[in-house]
Amino acid sequence: MTDATPPLPDVRTGALPDADARAVRALADAARAVDGVAPLSEQPLLWLAGGGTGVVHLLLPGPDGADGGAPAGYAQLDVRDPALATAELVVAPEHRRRGLGSALLTAVRDAAAERGAGTVSVWAHGDLPASRALAAAHGLPVTRELWQMALEPVVVPPLPPLPDGVTVRPFQPGRDEDAWVAVNARAFAAHPEQGRLTRADLEARMAEPWFDPAGLLLAEGDGRLLASGWTKVVDPAEGEIYALGVDPDAQGRGLGPALTARMLAHLADRGVRRVVLYTEGDNAPAIRVYRAAGFVRSAVDVVHRLG
């Protein structure tokens, strides 16, 4: 520990310069190598290239300009909707235990208050001892759990029959974007992240190297989209059930299990040895579907309330 006062962060909005965005990604990679869990989720990494004025970047310089100007810490605050403000943060492993995490939390709180957000949901990926200690020191309660569930080895269950009149096909870029966004919003209306995805958010993911339209399955019936199951493969050894959403009007028809089995079949065809997914810790119906397919809980992320 040191008694030195941590430096103030550089606060910005909009797209970061390429060099700064690369430095933040390198910082996140270094933390992941030490902690075994990524400190920043997909959306904050995408927003390094710009999320508008509602996304705030806070870059904390190293002590005395160390590390050639590379940030010692970084936080991102999403206040596009001040009532649903969220934040994620990371401190470089070599700069920990110097009060930088507390400095970032304070800066996030102040930036949120300036933008009309009374409270902020702060993600702690992996629920690591250091993040728990930081939250406890600031009196931040846990308000939410996100489970990671894993299936290894990959076992494809028998494909359940589809309901009468329902067909499943791959996503077609240029045709299906608006229908997918609309059904996703309905399926995840109560979800603070997934339910807010816009067409621009979808297109940002479609521009990523991992995007494969064959891995985004659409269930249709009566001439409209009823549900979708999206898979993701970044590491050739590991696949992800990225999102499974069923329109509320189509629930209770077995579309969740039917799409889960078909997503597993697609991932097995890609040759992955392990499949992961994320679901809310209190989403009992989804957890039942995934456990029935053989998934077990493998990790947990938590959200702390700041403010």
C-alpha positions in Angstrom: 0.0 0.0 0.0 1.0 3.6 -0.5 -0.2 6.9 0.9 0.2 8.7 -2.4 -2.9 10.3 -3.7 -4.0 8.5 -6.9 -4.1 10.7 -10.0 -7.4 12.0 -11.4 -8.7 10.1 -14.5 -8.9 11.5 -17.9 -12.7 11.6 -18.6 -13.8 11.4 -22.3 -16.9 10.6 -24.4 -17.2 9.3 -27.9 -14.7 7.1 -29.7 -11.2 6.8 -28.1 -8.2 7.3 -30.4 -7.0 4.0 -31.8 -3.9 4.0 -29.6 -5.9 4.5 -26.4 -8.4 1.8 -27.4 -5.5 -0.6 -28.0 -4.0 0.3 -24.6 -7.3 -0.4 -22.8 -7.6 -3.8 -24.6 -4.1 -4.6 -23.6 -4.8 -3.6 -20.0 -7.9 -5.9 -20.0 -5.9 -8.7 -21.5 -3.2 -8.4 -18.8 -5.8 -8.5 -16.1 -7.5 -11.5 -17.6 -4.1 -13.3 -17.8 -3.6 -12.8 -14.0 -7.2 -13.2 -12.8 -8.5 -15.9 -15.1 -11.6 -13.8 -16.0 -12.1 -11.0 -18.4 -12.6 -7.7 -16.5 -14.6 -6.0 -19.3 -17.5 -7.6 -21.1 -18.2 -7.4 -24.9 -20.2 -4.2 -25.0 -17.6 -2.0 -23.2 -15.0 -3.3 -25.6 -17.2 -2.5 -28.6 -17.8 1.0 -27.2 -14.1 1.8 -27.2 -14.8 2.7 -30.8 -17.6 5.1 -29.7 -20.9 4.8 -27.9 -21.9 8.4 -28.1 -22.1 11.0 -25.4 -23.9 8.6 -23.1 -20.8 6.4 -22.8 -18.1 7.8 -20.6 -14.5 6.6 -20.6 -12.3 7.2 -17.5 -8.6 6.5 -18.1 -6.4 6.5 -15.0 -2.7 7.3 -15.8 0.1 5.3 -14.2 1.9 6.9 -11.2 4.4 9.6 -12.4 3.6 8.8 -16.0 5.0 5.2 -15.7 4.6 2.6 -18.4 5.0 5.0 -21.3 1.6 6.6 -20.8 -0.3 3.3 -20.7 -3.3 3.5 -18.4 -3.0 2.0 -15.0 -6.8 1.7 -14.7 -9.9 2.1 -16.8 -13.6 2.4 -16.2 -16.5 2.8 -18.6 -19.8 4.3 -17.5 -23.0 3.8 -19.5 -25.5 6.6 -18.8 -27.5 6.5 -22.0 -30.4 6.0 -19.7 -29.5 7.6 -16.3 -32.0 5.4 -14.6 -30.2 2.3 -15.8 -26.6 3.4 -15.4 -23.9 0.7 -15.4 -20.1 0.6 -15.1 -17.2 -1.8 -15.5 -13.7 -1.1 -14.4 -10.2 -2.7 -14.3 -6.9 -1.9 -12.7 -3.6 -3.1 -14.2 -2.2 -6.0 -12.1 1.1 -4.2 -11.5 -0.7 -1.1 -10.1 -3.1 -2.8 -7.7 -3.2 -2.2 -3.9 -2.5 1.5 -4.4 -6.1 2.9 -4.1 -6.7 3.0 -7.9 -9.8 0.9 -7.7 -11.3 3.3 -5.1 -10.2 6.2 -7.3 -12.1 4.8 -10.3 -15.2 4.1 -8.2 -15.2 7.7 -6.9 -14.7 9.0 -10.5 -17.6 6.8 -11.8 -19.9 8.0 -9.0 -19.0 11.7 -9.7 -19.4 11.3 -13.5 -22.7 9.6 -13.0 -24.0 12.3 -10.7 -23.0 15.0 -13.2 -25.1 13.2 -15.8 -28.2 12.7 -13.6 -27.7 9.1 -12.5 -28.3 8.6 -8.8 -27.2 5.0 -8.7 -24.9 2.9 -10.8 -24.8 -0.9 -11.3 -21.1 -1.9 -11.2 -20.2 -5.2 -12.7 -17.6 -7.5 -11.0 -16.8 -10.3 -13.4 -15.9 -13.5 -11.7 -16.8 -12.1 -8.2 -13.1 -12.2 -7.3 -11.8 -11.7 -3.8 -10.2 -8.3 -4.7 -13.5 -7.0 -6.2 -15.5 -8.2 -3.2 -13.0 -6.5 -0.8 -13.3 -3.2 -2.8 -17.1 -3.4 -2.8 -17.1 -4.1 0.9 -14.8 -1.2 1.7 -17.3 1.1 -0.1 -20.4 -0.5 1.3 -21.7 -1.6 -2.0 -24.4 -4.3 -1.8 -24.9 -7.1 -4.4 -28.1 -6.6 -6.4 -27.7 -9.2 -9.2 -26.0 -12.4 -10.1 -25.2 -13.6 -13.7 -24.4 -17.3 -13.9 -22.0 -18.8 -16.4 -23.0 -22.4 -17.1 -20.8 -24.9 -19.0 -21.2 -28.2 -20.9 -18.1 -30.3 -21.3 -17.8 -32.5 -23.2 -20.4 -31.4 -25.7 -23.4 -33.8 -25.8 -26.1 -33.1 -28.4 -29.5 -34.2 -27.1 -32.1 -35.6 -29.5 -33.6 -32.7 -31.5 -37.1 -32.1 -30.1 -39.8 -31.8 -32.8 -40.8 -28.3 -33.7 -44.4 -27.2 -33.0 -46.8 -27.5 -36.0 -46.2 -24.7 -38.5 -42.8 -23.6 -37.1 -39.6 -23.8 -39.1 -36.0 -22.9 -38.2 -33.6 -21.3 -40.6 -30.3 -19.3 -40.4 -30.3 -15.5 -40.2 -30.0 -13.6 -43.5 -28.1 -10.3 -43.3 -29.9 -7.5 -45.0 -33.3 -9.1 -44.4 -33.7 -10.1 -40.8 -32.2 -7.3 -38.7 -35.3 -5.3 -37.8 -37.4 -8.4 -37.0 -34.6 -9.8 -34.8 -34.2 -6.5 -32.9 -38.0 -6.3 -32.3 -38.4 -9.8 -31.0 -35.2 -9.6 -29.0 -36.6 -6.4 -27.3 -39.8 -8.2 -26.5 -38.1 -11.4 -25.3 -35.7 -9.5 -23.0 -38.0 -6.6 -22.0 -37.0 -6.9 -18.4 -33.3 -7.4 -19.1 -31.2 -4.3 -18.5 -28.6 -5.1 -21.3 -29.9 -7.5 -23.8 -33.3 -5.9 -24.1 -31.8 -2.5 -25.0 -29.9 -3.7 -28.1 -30.5 -1.6 -31.2 -30.0 -2.3 -34.8 -26.7 -0.4 -34.6 -25.7 -2.7 -31.7 -26.6 -5.8 -33.8 -24.7 -4.5 -36.8 -21.6 -3.9 -34.6 -21.7 -7.5 -33.6 -22.3 -8.6 -37.2 -19.1 -6.7 -38.1 -17.0 -8.8 -35.5 -14.8 -11.6 -36.9 -16.7 -14.2 -34.9 -20.1 -13.5 -36.4 -21.5 -16.4 -38.4 -25.1 -16.0 -39.8 -25.4 -19.8 -39.9 -25.0 -19.8 -36.1 -28.0 -17.4 -35.6 -31.1 -19.6 -35.8 -34.5 -18.1 -36.4 -37.8 -19.9 -35.5 -40.7 -18.7 -37.6 -44.4 -19.4 -37.7 -47.5 -17.8 -39.1 -45.3 -15.6 -41.2 -43.4 -13.9 -38.3 -40.4 -14.4 -36.1 -41.1 -16.2 -32.9 -37.7 -16.9 -31.3 -34.0 -16.9 -32.0 -31.0 -18.8 -30.8 -27.6 -17.2 -31.4 -24.2 -19.0 -31.1 -20.7 -17.6 -30.9 -17.3 -19.2 -31.5 -14.2 -17.1 -30.8 -11.9 -19.9 -29.5 -12.1 -23.0 -31.8 -12.2 -25.2 -28.7 -15.1 -23.3 -27.0 -18.5 -22.2 -28.2 -21.1 -20.1 -26.6 -24.9 -20.1 -26.6 -24.8 -16.3 -26.9 -28.5 -15.5 -26.7 -31.8 -17.4 -26.6 -34.9 -15.3 -26.8 -38.6 -16.3 -27.3 -41.3 -13.8 -28.0 -43.6 -13.8 -24.9 -46.6 -14.6 -27.2 -44.8 -17.8 -28.3 -43.7 -19.1 -24.9 -44.9 -22.4 -23.6 -44.5 -24.1 -27.0 -41.2 -25.7 -26.4 -39.1 -23.3 -28.6 -36.5 -22.8 -25.9 -35.5 -26.5 -25.7 -35.9 -27.0 -29.5 -33.5 -24.1 -30.3 -31.0 -25.1 -27.5 -30.6 -28.6 -29.0 -30.2 -27.1 -32.5 -27.6 -24.6 -31.2 -25.7 -27.4 -29.6 -25.8 -29.4 -32.8 -24.4 -26.4 -34.7 -21.6 -25.9 -32.2 -20.8 -29.6 -32.2 -20.5 -29.4 -36.0 -18.0 -26.6 -35.5 -15.9 -29.0 -33.5 -15.9 -27.2 -30.1 -15.2 -29.3 -27.0 -16.9 -27.0 -24.5 -20.0 -24.8 -24.6 -20.8 -22.0 -22.2 -23.7 -19.7 -21.7 -24.8 -16.9 -19.4 -28.1 -16.6 -17.6 -29.6 -14.7 -14.7 -29.1 -16.4 -11.4 -32.8 -16.0 -10.6 -34.1 -17.2 -14.0 -35.4 -20.5 -12.8 -37.1 -21.5 -16.1 -34.0 -20.9 -18.2 -31.8 -22.7 -15.7 -34.1 -25.7 -15.9 -33.8 -25.8 -19.7 -30.0 -25.6 -19.5 -29.6 -28.1 -16.7 -31.8 -30.5 -18.7 -29.3 -30.2 -21.5 -26.5 -31.1 -19.2 -25.1 -27.6 -18.3 -23.7 -26.9 -14.8 -22.9 -23.6 -13.1 -19.2 -22.8 -13.7 -18.7 -19.2 -12.6 -20.7 -16.1 -11.5 -20.6 -12.4 -12.2 -22.2 -10.0 -9.7 -23.5 -6.5 -9.8 -22.9 -4.0 -7.0 -25.0 -0.9 -6.4 -23.0 2.3 -6.2 -24.8 5.3 -4.8 
